[in-house]
Amino acid sequence: MKDGLPEALIRDIVALRGEHQLILVHGGGDIVTEISTRLGHPPKFVQSPKGFKSRYTDKDESGIYTMVMAGKINKEIVTMLEKNGVASIGLSGLDAHIIKAERKKQLIILDERGRRRLIEGGYTGQIKSVNTELLTALLDLGVLPVISPIAQGDMYEALNVDGDRTASAIASALNADRLILLTDVKGIMLNGAIVPHLSVRQAEESLEKIGPGMITKAYAAVEALKKGVDEAIIASGLIKSPLGDALGHVECTVIS
């Protein structure tokens, strides 16, 4: 994401829009970290006992996160898509309550010695609902929604929500045919090799063996499948045809 959307991904989006309705949920945590550090507020990361690594979002970090995700990254993506003839609209979960979440009051994390600690939850949310009416209306108009992973809390505060979990929640709410999670590797690696296919049960059993960089994607995939999505694919976004190869089950991990 540091250099924007890869050109190959844009080409795939342009090519596939004729036969698929697409919604794009983006990340960009590295850019948030870079700008937050330059602003004198270096981020803090925490890890849960289950192995999930996340950004600890206090009030200052929440403001920076919202500014960078919804202001900078989101609009840069929309600009790139529009430049290539794709009618797009950039939104966050705050807009028309697209994503509503409950603010986490407390978090259980592991400290430097691996001991469990209970800390204040900050501005992090657990997704509760998705405004499918608005997203469906935009899709029916032929507009591609580009969504920043920021949710609206009960007190209308901006909450940091994970991008993979956001994509999973939107896919589930819309009864999507597929959830595609693009990353910088070709899928889930176990015993030194990419696993081409996993059932939901196999994916759940593999969670403890998957590193912090992949566990959230695997969990998001399982979550979507349990809520009715037909298929989840974890694939590389850096190859010649990221979406085309994922849809064709070429060099990726398919969970179904």
C-alpha positions as CSV (number, residue, x, y, z in Angstrom):
1,M,0.0,0.0,0.0
2,K,3.0,2.4,0.4
3,D,3.0,2.9,-3.4
4,G,-0.8,2.7,-3.8
5,L,-2.7,-0.1,-5.5
6,P,-0.6,-2.4,-7.7
7,E,-1.3,-1.8,-11.4
8,A,-2.0,-5.5,-11.9
9,L,-4.8,-5.3,-9.2
10,I,-6.3,-2.2,-10.9
11,R,-6.3,-4.0,-14.2
12,D,-8.1,-7.0,-12.7
13,I,-10.7,-4.7,-11.1
14,V,-11.3,-3.1,-14.4
15,A,-11.5,-6.5,-16.2
16,L,-13.8,-8.2,-13.7
17,R,-16.3,-5.5,-12.9
18,G,-18.4,-6.6,-15.9
19,E,-19.2,-10.0,-14.4
20,H,-18.7,-9.3,-10.6
21,Q,-19.9,-6.7,-8.2
22,L,-16.9,-5.7,-6.1
23,I,-16.4,-4.0,-2.8
24,L,-12.8,-3.0,-1.8
25,V,-11.8,-2.8,1.8
26,H,-8.3,-1.5,2.3
27,G,-5.7,-1.4,5.0
28,G,-2.6,0.7,5.3
29,G,-1.3,0.2,8.8
30,D,2.3,0.8,7.8
31,I,1.5,4.2,6.5
32,V,-0.4,5.1,9.7
33,T,2.6,4.0,11.7
34,E,5.0,6.1,9.6
35,I,2.9,9.2,9.9
36,S,2.0,8.7,13.5
37,T,5.7,8.4,14.3
38,R,6.5,11.6,12.4
39,L,3.8,13.4,14.4
40,G,5.5,12.4,17.6
41,H,3.1,9.7,18.6
42,P,4.8,6.3,17.8
43,P,2.2,3.5,17.9
44,K,2.0,0.7,20.4
45,F,1.2,-2.9,19.4
46,V,-0.3,-5.6,21.6
47,Q,-0.8,-9.3,21.2
48,S,-3.6,-11.3,22.6
49,P,-3.2,-14.8,24.2
50,K,-4.5,-16.3,21.0
51,G,-1.8,-14.7,18.9
52,F,-3.6,-11.8,17.4
53,K,-1.4,-8.7,17.0
54,S,-3.1,-5.3,16.9
55,R,-2.5,-1.6,17.2
56,Y,-3.4,-0.2,20.6
57,T,-5.5,2.9,19.8
58,D,-5.7,5.6,22.4
59,K,-7.5,8.9,21.6
60,D,-4.6,10.5,19.8
61,E,-3.8,7.4,17.8
62,S,-7.5,7.2,16.9
63,G,-7.4,10.7,15.4
64,I,-4.3,10.0,13.4
65,Y,-5.6,6.6,12.3
66,T,-8.9,8.1,11.0
67,M,-7.0,11.0,9.3
68,V,-4.6,8.7,7.4
69,M,-7.0,5.9,6.6
70,A,-10.1,7.8,5.6
71,G,-8.4,11.0,4.4
72,K,-5.1,10.0,2.7
73,I,-5.1,6.3,1.8
74,N,-8.8,6.0,0.9
75,K,-8.9,9.0,-1.4
76,E,-5.6,8.0,-3.1
77,I,-7.2,4.6,-4.0
78,V,-10.4,6.3,-5.3
79,T,-8.3,8.6,-7.4
80,M,-6.3,5.7,-8.9
81,L,-9.5,3.8,-9.7
82,E,-11.3,6.8,-11.2
83,K,-8.2,7.5,-13.3
84,N,-8.7,4.0,-14.8
85,G,-12.3,4.5,-15.5
86,V,-13.8,2.8,-12.4
87,A,-16.6,4.8,-10.9
88,S,-15.7,4.7,-7.2
89,I,-16.7,6.2,-3.9
90,G,-14.5,6.4,-0.8
91,L,-16.2,5.8,2.5
92,S,-15.4,4.8,6.1
93,G,-17.6,2.9,8.5
94,L,-18.5,6.3,10.0
95,D,-20.4,7.4,6.8
96,A,-24.1,6.6,7.0
97,H,-23.2,4.1,9.8
98,I,-21.9,1.6,7.2
99,I,-20.1,-0.2,10.0
100,K,-21.3,0.0,13.6
101,A,-19.2,-1.4,16.4
102,E,-19.1,-1.8,20.2
103,R,-16.2,-0.2,21.9
104,K,-14.0,-2.7,23.7
105,K,-13.9,-1.8,27.4
106,Q,-10.9,-4.0,28.2
107,L,-8.3,-6.0,26.4
108,I,-6.4,-9.1,27.6
109,I,-2.8,-9.0,26.3
110,L,0.5,-10.7,26.8
111,D,3.3,-8.6,28.3
112,E,7.0,-8.8,27.5
113,R,7.3,-11.9,29.7
114,G,4.3,-13.7,28.2
115,R,2.1,-13.0,31.2
116,R,-1.6,-12.0,30.7
117,R,-2.5,-8.4,31.5
118,L,-5.8,-6.6,31.5
119,I,-5.7,-3.1,30.0
120,E,-8.2,-0.4,29.1
121,G,-9.7,-1.0,25.6
122,G,-9.0,2.3,24.0
123,Y,-10.7,3.2,20.8
124,T,-10.9,-0.3,19.4
125,G,-14.2,-1.8,18.3
126,Q,-16.0,-5.1,17.7
127,I,-18.2,-5.0,14.6
128,K,-21.9,-5.4,15.3
129,S,-23.7,-4.4,12.1
130,V,-23.2,-3.3,8.5
131,N,-25.5,-1.0,6.5
132,T,-26.1,-3.3,3.6
133,E,-28.9,-1.0,2.1
134,L,-26.4,1.7,1.2
135,L,-23.8,-0.7,-0.1
136,T,-26.3,-2.6,-2.2
137,A,-27.7,0.7,-3.7
138,L,-24.1,1.8,-4.7
139,L,-23.4,-1.6,-6.3
140,D,-26.7,-1.4,-8.2
141,L,-25.6,2.1,-9.5
142,G,-22.4,0.5,-10.8
143,V,-20.3,2.3,-8.2
144,L,-17.4,0.5,-6.5
145,P,-17.3,1.2,-2.7
146,V,-13.9,1.7,-1.2
147,I,-14.1,1.2,2.5
148,S,-11.7,2.3,5.3
149,P,-11.7,0.0,8.4
150,I,-13.1,2.6,10.8
151,A,-16.4,1.9,12.7
152,Q,-19.0,4.1,14.4
153,G,-19.3,3.5,18.1
154,D,-22.4,3.8,20.3
155,M,-21.3,7.3,21.2
156,Y,-20.6,8.1,17.5
157,E,-16.8,7.9,18.2
158,A,-14.4,6.6,15.5
159,L,-13.2,3.1,16.4
160,N,-10.3,1.2,14.9
161,V,-11.4,-2.1,13.5
162,D,-9.2,-4.7,11.7
163,G,-9.3,-4.5,7.9
164,D,-9.6,-8.3,7.4
165,R,-12.4,-8.6,10.0
166,T,-14.2,-5.6,8.3
167,A,-14.0,-7.3,4.9
168,S,-15.3,-10.5,6.5
169,A,-18.2,-8.6,8.2
170,I,-19.2,-6.9,5.0
171,A,-19.0,-10.1,2.9
172,S,-21.2,-11.9,5.5
173,A,-23.8,-9.2,5.7
174,L,-24.1,-9.0,1.9
175,N,-24.1,-12.8,1.5
176,A,-21.2,-12.5,-0.8
177,D,-20.1,-15.4,-3.0
178,R,-16.5,-14.9,-2.1
179,L,-14.2,-13.1,0.3
180,I,-10.7,-12.5,-1.2
181,L,-8.0,-11.5,1.3
182,L,-4.9,-10.2,-0.6
183,T,-1.6,-10.0,1.2
184,D,2.2,-10.2,0.3
185,V,2.4,-14.0,0.2
186,K,0.5,-16.7,-1.8
187,G,-1.5,-18.1,1.0
188,I,-1.3,-20.0,4.3
189,M,2.0,-21.8,4.8
190,L,2.1,-24.9,6.9
191,N,5.2,-27.2,7.2
192,G,7.1,-25.0,4.8
193,A,4.6,-25.1,1.9
194,I,1.5,-23.2,0.8
195,V,-1.7,-25.1,1.5
196,P,-4.0,-25.0,-1.5
197,H,-7.2,-25.9,0.2
198,L,-8.6,-26.1,3.7
199,S,-12.0,-26.9,5.2
200,V,-13.3,-24.7,7.9
201,R,-12.4,-27.3,10.5
202,Q,-8.9,-27.7,9.2
203,A,-8.5,-23.9,9.1
204,E,-9.6,-23.6,12.7
205,E,-7.3,-26.4,13.8
206,S,-4.4,-24.7,12.0
207,L,-4.8,-21.3,13.7
208,E,-2.3,-22.0,16.5
209,K,0.3,-23.0,13.9
210,I,-0.1,-19.8,11.8
211,G,2.1,-16.8,12.6
212,P,0.7,-13.4,13.8
213,G,0.8,-12.0,10.2
214,M,-1.6,-14.5,8.9
215,I,-3.8,-15.6,11.8
216,T,-6.2,-12.7,11.5
217,K,-6.8,-13.4,7.8
218,A,-7.4,-17.1,8.5
219,Y,-9.8,-16.2,11.4
220,A,-11.6,-13.6,9.2
221,A,-12.0,-16.3,6.5
222,V,-13.5,-18.8,8.9
223,E,-15.8,-16.2,10.4
224,A,-17.2,-15.3,7.0
225,L,-17.7,-18.9,6.0
226,K,-19.6,-19.7,9.2
227,K,-21.9,-16.8,8.4
228,G,-22.8,-17.9,4.9
229,V,-20.1,-16.8,2.5
230,D,-19.4,-19.6,0.1
231,E,-15.7,-19.4,-0.2
232,A,-12.7,-17.4,1.2
233,I,-9.4,-17.1,-0.6
234,I,-6.1,-15.9,0.8
235,A,-3.8,-14.9,-2.0
236,S,-1.0,-12.6,-3.1
237,G,-1.9,-9.1,-4.2
238,L,1.6,-8.6,-5.8
239,I,1.3,-11.0,-8.7
240,K,0.4,-10.5,-12.4
241,S,-3.3,-11.2,-12.0
242,P,-4.2,-11.1,-8.3
243,L,-8.0,-11.3,-8.5
244,G,-8.1,-13.5,-11.6
245,D,-5.7,-16.1,-10.2
246,A,-7.5,-16.0,-6.9
247,L,-10.9,-16.7,-8.6
248,G,-9.2,-19.5,-10.6
249,H,-7.7,-21.0,-7.4
250,V,-4.2,-20.5,-8.8
251,E,-1.4,-20.5,-6.2
252,C,-3.5,-19.5,-3.2
253,T,-5.3,-20.9,-0.2
254,V,-9.0,-21.6,-0.7
255,I,-11.1,-22.2,2.4
256,S,-14.5,-23.6,1.9
